Amino acid sequence: MNRRFSRYLVREILPLYAAGLAALILLLLGSFLFIEDPNVLAEALSRGVGPGPVAEFLLFSIPSAAAMGLPLALLFASLLGITR
């Protein structure tokens, strides 16, 4: 009985966890560009920096965003999954 309940919870929470993690990582990456220092993106584009280095910056910022987003996404998924 306990094993069945555990599988049910994992099946219920895992898709919510993946969706929440993806959404939080996107939001946190956007905050790295726009909120922390709003002039960074405008200054980079005015100096002629192409989209490649900006994409590389975002790629290297993913681990930092994931470190902040993992616990939040788990909290979000578990709260939604348990309340069903």
URVENDA-V300637 format. One record per pair of residues at least 24 apart in sequence whose ideal C-beta (glycine too) atoms are under 10 Angstrom apart, sorted by the first residue. I is the first residue (numbers start at 1). J is the second residue. Records with the same first field share a line. If there is no record, write none. Layout:
I = J  J
This chain:
8 = 81
9 = 78  81  82
10 = 81
11 = 81
12 = 77  78  80  81  82  84
13 = 74  76  77  78  79  80  81  82  84
14 = 77  81
15 = 77  81
16 = 73  74  76  77  78  79  80  81  84
17 = 70  73  74  75  76  77  78  80  81
18 = 73  77
19 = 73  76  77  80
20 = 69  70  72  73  74  75  76  77  78  79  80
21 = 65  66  69  70  72  73  74  76  77
22 = 69  73
23 = 69  72  73  76
24 = 65  66  68  69  70  71  72  73  76
25 = 61  62  64  65  66  68  69  70  73
26 = 65  69
27 = 65  69  72
28 = 61  62  64  65  66  67  68  69  72
29 = 57  58  59  61  62  64  65  69
30 = 58  65
31 = 61  65  68
32 = 57  58  61  62  64  65
33 = 57  58  61
